[in-house]
Amino acid sequence: MTIYGTFDRDPRAPSAEPQGSQFRKAPLAPQSSISIYGTIDGGVRHLTNATVAGSTTKIGSNGEYYNNRLGFKGTEDLGGGMNAHFHLEGGFNTGTGASDNKDGRAFNRISSVGIAGPFGSIDFGRQPSVACKAVYAYEPFQYRYVHIIPLAGAVAGNNDGKVSRPFGTVDGPRFSNAIQYFGKFGGWTASAEYSMGEVAGSSIAASAKAIGLGYTDGTFTIGSAYTKQNPNVAASGTAEDYRDQDQITFGGAYKIGDIRIAGGYINTKTETTVTSQAKNIWLGARYDVSSIVSLTSGYYRTTLETSNREIARRNFFIVGATYALSSRTSLYADIDQAVLHGIVALKPGQQTRQIGTSVGINHMF
């Protein structure tokens, strides 16, 4: 839905119009537009060995296949190929109608304002990180099933000021208080960002900076990003608790006919009392069987290392299918298996295998 706004006087002027003023009395042509969009997802998921007690079945109220969201986008044409714009997006819970975050953020997903032109776009506020956008281009599911697939929780982001969670807690792929640049030049894209930590007494603590580069010709896609963060790795919040964290990601995708193949790599290195690394590598493919049926599969391997010694590993395999009831509404289902090793094994009993199944419906508006 698009709403057009017009001004019948100079919006910078006082509300009262003095007699004899030169304010326009007739409406101008539309100068700006506001778009409202969103998606709502409801599904059921069953997971074996979810806890020591056994399996669990739950309603995916935050979006099992595609996260719930309600968003607003606005653009004003400034002339000369320039525009001013804003973007607000918040998540919500289907089951209760409540916000899907515990921080009380109305627009926890995106809250940004910026300006764009032939040079690209510069935006200020909370927004998906450069690494998040890079990985999207070579992720087989392109951030579907984000509560199951580990990548959305592994890419660089604030993570509430703590280190990245390598096994897929989804609270990290965005930066708050960030300045971000994105430019598209033919098939090439370039991006950069700086997130201010806003920790009293330090300009470095909790801050982050990143660069990204990508290319696509419609068939072949490659991309990469490098992020340097200074997250809080402890609970006390002193200056000594903020340590260096470096992340690099790269990957590519190839589309031929109805098949798209994608794969990539993330390595996150954190300096604490010891050096730890979280590594993610993946490969998958999507096959559009017809205009209404699509199948996607992927293999994801996550390892956690300390002092170059592996201490935990998860091998994860997933197959998902969608059936389009319309251009906006789809049914979905998946089956997945995770094999756990090391400190992530469920104790006692050392259960190491989880099998999950999901079914549901997703509607976009």
C-alpha positions as CSV (number, residue, x, y, z in Angstrom):
1,M,0.0,0.0,0.0
2,T,1.3,3.4,-0.9
3,I,0.2,6.7,0.6
4,Y,1.1,10.0,-1.1
5,G,1.5,13.2,0.9
6,T,1.3,16.8,-0.4
7,F,2.0,20.2,1.0
8,D,-0.1,23.2,0.1
9,R,2.3,25.6,1.8
10,D,6.0,25.8,2.7
11,P,6.3,23.2,5.5
12,R,9.1,25.2,7.1
13,A,6.9,28.2,7.7
14,P,4.9,29.0,10.9
15,S,1.4,27.4,11.1
16,A,-0.3,30.8,10.8
17,E,-0.3,32.4,7.4
18,P,0.1,36.2,7.5
19,Q,-2.2,38.3,5.3
20,G,-0.7,38.8,1.9
21,S,1.6,35.9,2.1
22,Q,2.8,34.1,-1.0
23,F,1.9,30.6,0.2
24,R,0.6,28.4,-2.5
25,K,-3.2,27.8,-2.2
26,A,-3.4,24.8,-4.6
27,P,-1.9,21.4,-3.8
28,L,1.4,20.5,-5.4
29,A,2.1,17.3,-7.3
30,P,3.0,14.5,-4.9
31,Q,6.5,15.0,-3.4
32,S,6.7,12.0,-1.2
33,S,5.4,8.5,-0.8
34,I,5.0,6.1,2.2
35,S,4.7,2.4,1.8
36,I,3.3,0.0,4.4
37,Y,4.3,-3.7,4.1
38,G,4.8,-6.8,6.2
39,T,4.6,-10.5,6.6
40,I,2.8,-12.7,9.1
41,D,3.7,-16.4,9.6
42,G,2.1,-19.1,11.7
43,G,3.4,-22.6,12.0
44,V,4.0,-25.6,14.2
45,R,7.4,-27.1,14.9
46,H,8.3,-30.5,16.5
47,L,11.9,-31.1,17.7
48,T,13.3,-34.3,19.2
49,N,15.8,-34.1,22.1
50,A,15.0,-30.4,22.5
51,T,16.0,-30.7,26.2
52,V,17.2,-33.4,28.5
53,A,13.6,-34.2,29.2
54,G,12.9,-35.0,25.5
55,S,11.1,-33.6,22.5
56,T,8.9,-30.5,22.2
57,T,6.2,-29.2,20.0
58,K,5.5,-25.4,19.7
59,I,3.7,-22.7,17.7
60,G,6.2,-20.6,15.7
61,S,4.6,-17.4,16.7
62,N,7.5,-15.2,15.7
63,G,7.6,-16.7,12.2
64,E,8.9,-20.2,11.7
65,Y,9.6,-19.8,8.0
66,Y,9.9,-16.0,7.7
67,N,10.0,-13.6,10.6
68,N,6.9,-11.5,11.3
69,R,7.3,-7.8,10.5
70,L,5.4,-4.6,10.0
71,G,7.3,-1.9,8.1
72,F,7.1,1.6,6.8
73,K,9.2,3.1,4.1
74,G,9.1,6.7,3.0
75,T,10.8,8.6,0.1
76,E,10.9,12.2,-0.9
77,D,12.2,13.3,-4.3
78,L,14.7,16.1,-3.9
79,G,15.4,16.5,-7.6
80,G,18.6,15.9,-9.5
81,G,18.4,12.2,-8.9
82,M,18.5,12.7,-5.1
83,N,16.0,11.6,-2.5
84,A,15.5,11.6,1.3
85,H,14.1,8.4,2.8
86,F,13.3,6.6,6.0
87,H,12.7,2.9,7.0
88,L,11.0,1.6,10.1
89,E,10.4,-2.1,10.7
90,G,9.4,-4.0,13.8
91,G,8.8,-7.6,14.6
92,F,5.8,-9.1,16.4
93,N,4.4,-12.3,17.8
94,T,1.5,-13.9,15.9
95,G,0.2,-15.7,19.0
96,T,-0.1,-12.8,21.3
97,G,0.3,-9.6,19.2
98,A,3.2,-8.5,21.4
99,S,6.6,-7.3,20.2
100,D,9.0,-10.1,19.5
101,N,11.8,-8.6,21.5
102,K,12.5,-8.2,25.2
103,D,14.1,-4.8,24.9
104,G,10.9,-2.8,24.4
105,R,12.0,-1.6,20.9
106,A,9.1,-0.6,18.7
107,F,11.2,-0.9,15.6
108,N,13.7,-3.5,16.6
109,R,14.5,-4.7,13.1
110,I,15.2,-1.4,11.3
111,S,15.0,2.3,12.3
112,S,16.9,4.5,9.9
113,V,16.8,7.7,7.9
114,G,19.1,8.7,5.0
115,I,19.8,10.4,1.7
116,A,20.5,8.8,-1.7
117,G,21.7,9.9,-5.1
118,P,23.9,8.8,-8.0
119,F,26.7,8.3,-5.4
120,G,24.7,5.7,-3.5
121,S,22.9,5.8,-0.1
122,I,23.9,7.0,3.3
123,D,21.7,5.9,6.2
124,F,21.8,6.6,10.0
125,G,20.2,4.4,12.7
126,R,19.6,0.7,13.4
127,Q,19.9,-1.5,10.3
128,P,21.1,-4.9,9.0
129,S,24.8,-5.1,9.1
130,V,27.1,-5.1,6.0
131,A,27.9,-8.7,6.8
132,C,24.2,-9.6,7.0
133,K,23.5,-8.1,3.6
134,A,26.5,-9.8,2.1
135,V,25.6,-13.3,3.4
136,Y,22.0,-12.9,2.1
137,A,23.4,-13.0,-1.5
138,Y,24.9,-16.5,-1.1
139,E,22.7,-18.1,1.5
140,P,20.6,-21.0,0.1
141,F,17.5,-20.1,2.0
142,Q,18.1,-16.3,2.0
143,Y,17.3,-16.0,5.7
144,R,14.2,-18.2,5.8
145,Y,14.0,-20.5,8.9
146,V,16.4,-18.1,10.7
147,H,15.5,-19.6,14.1
148,I,16.8,-23.0,12.9
149,I,19.6,-22.3,10.4
150,P,22.6,-20.8,12.2
151,L,23.7,-18.0,9.9
152,A,21.5,-15.1,11.0
153,G,22.8,-15.5,14.5
154,A,26.4,-15.9,13.3
155,V,26.9,-12.8,11.1
156,A,28.3,-9.6,12.7
157,G,26.0,-7.4,14.7
158,N,25.5,-5.9,18.1
159,N,24.5,-9.2,19.8
160,D,23.5,-7.0,22.8
161,G,27.1,-6.0,23.1
162,K,28.4,-9.6,23.5
163,V,30.3,-11.9,21.2
164,S,28.6,-13.7,18.3
165,R,26.7,-16.8,19.2
166,P,28.0,-19.4,16.8
167,F,25.2,-21.9,17.2
168,G,22.4,-19.7,16.0
169,T,20.8,-17.4,18.6
170,V,19.1,-14.8,16.4
171,D,19.8,-11.5,18.0
172,G,22.8,-10.3,16.2
173,P,22.6,-9.4,12.5
174,R,22.0,-5.6,13.0
175,F,23.9,-2.6,14.4
176,S,22.4,0.2,16.4
177,N,23.7,3.7,16.3
178,A,25.2,3.0,12.9
179,I,26.2,5.0,9.8
180,Q,26.0,2.9,6.7
181,Y,26.9,3.5,3.0
182,F,25.7,1.4,0.1
183,G,26.4,2.0,-3.5
184,K,25.6,0.1,-6.7
185,F,27.6,0.7,-9.8
186,G,26.6,-1.6,-12.7
187,G,26.9,-5.1,-11.4
188,W,29.1,-4.1,-8.5
189,T,28.0,-3.1,-5.0
190,A,30.2,-1.5,-2.3
191,S,29.2,-1.0,1.3
192,A,30.7,0.3,4.5
193,E,29.5,1.1,8.1
194,Y,30.5,2.5,11.4
195,S,28.6,1.7,14.6
196,M,29.2,3.9,17.6
197,G,29.5,1.9,20.8
198,E,28.3,4.9,22.9
199,V,30.0,3.6,26.0
200,A,30.8,6.4,28.4
201,G,34.6,7.1,28.6
202,S,35.5,5.1,25.5
203,S,35.1,5.7,21.8
204,I,36.1,2.2,20.9
205,A,34.2,0.0,23.4
206,A,31.2,-1.7,21.7
207,S,31.9,0.0,18.4
208,A,32.2,-1.7,15.0
209,K,33.3,-1.0,11.5
210,A,32.9,-2.9,8.3
211,I,33.4,-3.0,4.5
212,G,31.7,-5.1,1.9
213,L,32.0,-5.8,-1.8
214,G,29.8,-7.8,-4.2
215,Y,29.2,-8.5,-7.9
216,T,26.4,-10.1,-9.8
217,D,25.5,-10.4,-13.5
218,G,22.1,-12.0,-12.8
219,T,23.5,-15.5,-13.2
220,F,26.7,-15.5,-11.2
221,T,27.0,-13.8,-7.7
222,I,30.0,-13.3,-5.4
223,G,30.3,-11.3,-2.2
224,S,32.4,-10.7,0.9
225,A,32.5,-8.5,4.0
226,Y,35.0,-7.8,6.8
227,T,33.9,-6.6,10.2
228,K,36.0,-5.5,13.2
229,Q,34.1,-5.2,16.5
230,N,34.9,-4.5,20.1
231,P,32.2,-6.3,22.0
232,N,31.7,-6.9,25.7
233,V,32.8,-10.5,26.5
234,A,32.0,-10.4,30.2
235,A,29.2,-9.2,32.5
236,S,30.8,-6.4,34.5
237,G,31.0,-3.8,31.7
238,T,34.5,-2.5,32.5
239,A,36.8,-1.3,29.8
240,E,38.8,-4.5,30.1
241,D,35.8,-6.6,29.1
242,Y,35.6,-5.1,25.6
243,R,37.8,-7.2,23.4
244,D,38.7,-7.3,19.6
245,Q,36.5,-9.5,17.4
246,D,37.2,-9.9,13.7
247,Q,34.9,-11.5,11.2
248,I,35.3,-12.3,7.5
249,T,32.7,-13.8,5.2
250,F,32.7,-14.7,1.5
251,G,30.7,-16.8,-0.8
252,G,28.9,-17.1,-4.1
253,A,25.8,-18.3,-5.9
254,Y,25.1,-19.5,-9.4
255,K,21.7,-19.6,-11.1
256,I,21.0,-21.7,-14.2
257,G,17.4,-22.1,-15.3
258,D,15.3,-23.1,-12.3
259,I,18.2,-24.1,-10.1
260,R,20.2,-21.8,-7.8
261,I,23.3,-23.1,-6.1
262,A,24.9,-21.1,-3.2
263,G,27.6,-21.5,-0.6
264,G,29.8,-19.5,1.7
265,Y,32.0,-19.2,4.8
266,I,32.1,-17.1,8.0
267,N,35.0,-17.0,10.4
268,T,34.6,-15.0,13.6
269,K,37.8,-14.6,15.7
270,T,37.5,-13.3,19.3
271,E,40.4,-12.2,21.5
272,T,39.8,-13.0,25.2
273,T,42.1,-14.6,27.6
274,V,42.5,-17.2,24.8
275,T,41.8,-16.9,21.1
276,S,38.5,-18.5,20.1
277,Q,37.1,-19.0,16.6
278,A,33.6,-19.7,15.4
279,K,33.5,-21.1,11.8
280,N,30.5,-21.6,9.6
281,I,30.6,-23.2,6.1
282,W,27.6,-24.1,4.0
283,L,26.4,-25.3,0.6
284,G,22.9,-25.6,-0.7
285,A,20.5,-25.4,-3.7
286,R,17.0,-24.3,-4.6
287,Y,15.0,-25.9,-7.4
288,D,11.8,-24.2,-8.6
289,V,9.8,-27.2,-9.6
290,S,7.1,-25.0,-11.1
291,S,5.7,-21.5,-10.7
292,I,4.1,-22.5,-7.4
293,V,6.3,-25.3,-6.0
294,S,9.9,-24.8,-4.8
295,L,12.4,-27.1,-3.0
296,T,15.5,-25.9,-1.1
297,S,18.1,-27.9,0.7
298,G,21.3,-26.9,2.6
299,Y,24.1,-28.3,4.6
300,Y,25.7,-26.2,7.4
301,R,28.7,-27.0,9.4
302,T,29.5,-24.9,12.5
303,T,32.7,-25.5,14.6
304,L,33.9,-23.7,17.7
305,E,37.6,-23.6,18.4
306,T,39.7,-22.5,21.4
307,S,43.5,-22.1,21.0
308,N,43.2,-23.9,17.6
309,R,41.5,-26.9,19.2
310,E,38.0,-27.9,18.3
311,I,35.7,-28.0,21.3
312,A,32.2,-28.1,19.7
313,R,30.7,-28.9,16.3
314,R,27.3,-29.1,14.8
315,N,26.4,-30.6,11.4
316,F,23.1,-29.5,10.2
317,F,21.0,-30.5,7.2
318,I,17.6,-29.2,6.1
319,V,15.2,-29.7,3.2
320,G,12.3,-27.2,2.8
321,A,9.4,-26.9,0.4
322,T,6.9,-24.1,-0.4
323,Y,3.6,-24.2,-2.2
324,A,2.3,-20.9,-3.4
325,L,-1.5,-20.5,-2.9
326,S,-1.2,-17.0,-4.5
327,S,1.5,-14.4,-5.1
328,R,1.3,-13.4,-1.4
329,T,0.4,-16.6,0.5
330,S,2.4,-19.8,0.7
331,L,2.3,-23.1,2.6
332,Y,5.6,-24.4,3.8
333,A,7.2,-27.5,5.4
334,D,10.7,-28.6,6.3
335,I,12.5,-31.5,7.9
336,D,16.0,-31.0,9.4
337,Q,18.6,-32.9,11.4
338,A,21.3,-31.6,13.7
339,V,24.2,-33.7,14.9
340,L,25.9,-32.2,17.9
341,H,29.5,-32.9,19.2
342,G,31.4,-31.5,22.2
343,I,30.1,-29.0,24.7
344,V,26.8,-28.5,22.8
345,A,25.7,-32.1,23.3
346,L,22.6,-32.4,25.5
347,K,23.4,-33.8,28.9
348,P,22.9,-36.1,30.7
349,G,22.8,-39.0,28.4
350,Q,24.9,-37.1,25.8
351,Q,22.1,-36.9,23.2
352,T,23.7,-35.7,20.0
353,R,21.0,-35.9,17.4
354,Q,18.0,-33.7,16.9
355,I,15.3,-34.1,14.2
356,G,12.9,-31.2,13.5
357,T,9.8,-30.8,11.4
358,S,7.9,-27.7,10.6
359,V,4.7,-26.9,8.8
360,G,2.8,-23.6,8.4
361,I,1.5,-20.7,6.3
362,N,3.1,-17.4,5.5
363,H,1.3,-14.3,4.1
364,M,3.0,-11.2,2.8
365,F,1.3,-7.8,2.4
